Amino acid sequence: MSRGLLLEILAAGLAAVDGEACMVRTARAGRCGQGPFNLIAIGKSACAMSKGLLQVRGESLARGLLITRRGYADPVMGRDPRITLLESGHPLPDQSSVDAGAALLAFSRSLDSESEVTVLVSGGASSLVEVPAPGVSLQALRRANRWLLSSGLDIRSINAVRRHLSRIKGGGLARALNRRRVTACYLSDVAGDDPADIGSGLLKRATTALPEGLPDWLHALLSPDDKDSSAGADAKHIIVAGLSQALTACADAATTAGARVRTYPTLLEGEPQAAADLIISALESGPAGIHLWGGETTPKLPEQVGRGGRNQHLALCCAMRIAGRNGLTVLCSATDGSDGNTSDAGGLVDSGSVARGEARGLDAARCLADADAGTFLQASGDLVSTGPTGTNVTDLVIGLKA
């Protein structure tokens, strides 16, 4: 029953930040304008957010361009003759991402100068659409992103580098929209919910400095960050949902189920092993009941990676800490439904997880070293698969102390 309860709590958290429902509420509140408008939606939740907006304001839509991850497209959106629906690459940009970037610029510049534009941005936008800076090839762009995603850097530092490789990040889309009236709605997948950090700041320039320790070859690719922050559309920015709403909904669901709840304000970050130590220490010293965290760890990855992502890695780290000790259960999940290079969302581990995986001939420590936690969790029966969720507000960790 404990594992089922954690999955129910996760489902409640995801439902509270569902992109479609959030946009219905936002639009009904009159926050997305009143008259005819054009639509741009970019991210893993592009279709869900667009669907919600159009439930309320569909009759006012003139034209739309939706860009989402392969496998995340809603066919209903694609059948609307007013809408162009594109699928592109994630977590690394590919040719379809560059094609989507060209389509985005062409769409933006084709709009009447008096047009009202609603832009919907959600997690994954940094990879899904790109216009490389002069001198940056697709091969170099992919190499840079592969290094960044394996480096252990936090998302702000990663995006600080990305904007030097791009013509549309760091406010580039705002410049392409050229003073048109823009309302931007965000599902936030970053700490602090700053639009300059979500999707690498398509509509707002960030001021984050470049991180130290970048390799020489990457430094050589970076263009000067001399973009004019005053140029382009002056967007109205609205955060429609973020991590705090998901955590509140998880806490409410746990309380309704009769559990005592503790929500931790400190975001999980850094190496997964350190985060696992924090989680298990809190469970050991804390009261019986449900314990909640949010955030994103940033594992350093070997050159060749196995199956998995940061949530599966974190779950296996937790499993090793609680091996053989009854009464502790931990669920680690990406809120968008995909973790790393897999279609699984994360892992749900207990005191028997390590023993179950080792009984299938696998070594937990070796799988962690090889960034292959997903293979171990598949063997132990501990993978969590939600499918595309229609949202993305970083990661959730739900612990249970019996």
Number of C-alpha atoms within 10 A of each C-alpha: 5 16 14 9 16 23 17 16 23 26 18 20 24 27 19 19 28 25 30 23 19 23 29 19 15 20 18 13 10 11 14 23 16 11 11 15 21 22 24 22 27 31 32 32 33 33 27 24 29 26 21 21 26 18 15 16 20 14 11 13 18 15 18 22 23 25 29 30 23 14 12 20 21 14 10 9 20 16 11 12 9 15 18 17 21 21 21 25 20 21 19 18 23 20 15 17 27 20 16 26 21 15 18 24 18 12 19 23 14 10 16 11 13 9 17 21 27 24 26 26 28 27 26 25 30 28 24 31 34 28 22 21 18 12 11 16 13 17 11 16 22 17 14 21 22 15 19 21 19 15 16 18 20 18 20 21 17 22 27 23 26 24 27 22 28 22 22 26 31 29 25 26 21 26 26 21 26 18 16 21 18 25 20 20 26 29 31 27 27 22 18 11 18 16 24 20 29 27 26 29 25 27 32 26 23 21 12 14 11 17 13 7 7 13 10 8 10 17 14 8 19 18 17 9 15 7 14 12 15 12 15 19 22 18 20 15 16 18 16 21 24 22 26 14 16 27 26 16 20 29 25 17 21 23 15 10 12 10 18 16 20 17 15 14 11 9 14 22 17 17 18 24 19 14 20 23 15 14 23 21 12 15 22 14 9 13 15 17 18 26 25 21 21 26 20 27 26 22 23 19 19 12 11 8 16 18 20 28 28 28 32 36 32 31 31 34 24 30 28 19 19 22 16 15 12 12 15 23 27 31 27 28 32 31 28 26 23 24 26 20 15 15 17 25 27 36 30 27 30 27 20 17 27 27 18 17 20 14 12 11 11 18 15 23 16 12 21 22 15 16 24 22 32 30 19 30 30 15 19 20 14 22 25 25 17 19 14 19 22 24 31 29 28 22 26 26 26 24 27 24 21 14
